[in-house]
């Protein structure tokens, strides 16, 4: 379920990226799409992390809250999302720059050479006007100039609405980052619970192996005394080897899941950790579909992000129609100009400008159609996401209900299997039966213990998924786990 939500979140990022435009194009078009560059990922970035802590010989004590804190600090997917958020914020400043004054200072000093002949001053004409005067047609002047220039867009409805749209885009990206927090927490808690489940499986396998070894020794003693057959000894030995193999598999699974947990929370793969919390088990308080659905619409960050993006696209669509309106701007400068180390005189320029597009029909209609198409796509995505939210909550409620029943059944099966094993051992000890029922009962106990651990893990994971789909995992994961 978490993977599906990440896909939705990624889709929102792509959608709102169309709202961000550079300052040079804001006053001209409303359909320029800027998307951050993407890097190919060989794996899910939310299952990786940036490892900075050095490896220690002593095992790190790790509670569930510690695991969540470390994952929020080091998770690769969250770090990438935060950098994307910074990119969006930076581009909003570019959008805002169109509506703020631009002030520049410029100073120049150099030699200018003029050709008077090019300006119509011919020597023959000068000689007629000024007899005896020889005109040099090439004049060099050492000029120094300094000025300050100001450019300001005074009024542009298109630029105003595009800036507002970019603000909504940043708000959507902020919500995407908060949604990524939920994904990180879900993965961290799930990995922590997986390791706890593996540890329980290893302990069950060790206990099963110890029981099989006692039965093997007991069978050998009875065989030596002549009260058991060699078949009983072979059967007990096979059971011991099967349990040793099962233990090896469970320990291997535990070691790999410990590595996966370390990667999620930002520890080196070889770092030893000691989990301090036990696997929680508590029934979840009943909540109706309507309550959870309302909670989701009010709290799910991916849904709220798409709402914010939709508002941005509405503004962008409106700005496309404002391209036909006049744009009022001002430009001016003030400075001094003169011959270097000689006389300087102040200079100035001030002008207001109004621009009215008269005929750009193809471009204006194209910008409008693009903006309307993006708006329509955002509305469709929002409608689809509302249906997804409803479907995900319904599915999560079914998963929680089924997993809760499986835990109850597995707990009952475990008690019955233990009782069966106890009676089989008593019958075998009394010489009433051979060890075949005992071996079968041991296998039943092992299967019942394994099923109970697995069902408990699935139940806790189903509760986490329900909280995630309701948008409250970040604040209420303790309540849903029943800690």
Secondary structure, DSSP 8 states (H G I E B T S, - for coil): -HHHHHHHHHHHHHHHGGG---HHHHTT-S-----------SS-GGG-B---S---SS-EEE-HHHHHHHHHHHBHHHHHHHHHHHHHHHHHHHHHHTTS-EEEEEEEEEEEEEEGGGGT--HHHHHHHSTT----SEEEEEEEEEEEEEEEEEE-HHHHHHHHHHHHHHHHHHHHHHHHHHHHHHHHHHHHHHHHHHHHHHHHHHHHHHHHHHHHHHHHHHHHHTSS-HHHHHHHHHHHHHHHHHHHHHHHHHHHHHHHHHHHHT--TT--EEE-S-----------HHHHHHHHHHH-HHHHHHHHHHHHHHHHHHHHHGGGS-EEEEEEEEEEEEETTS-EEEEEEEEEEEE---S-HHHHHHHHHHHHHHHHHHHHHHHHHHHHHHHHHHHHHHHHHHHHHHHHHHHHHHHHHHHHHHHHHHHHHTTSS-SHHHHHHHHHHHHHHHHHHHHHHHHHHHHHHHHHHHT-HHHHHHHHHT-
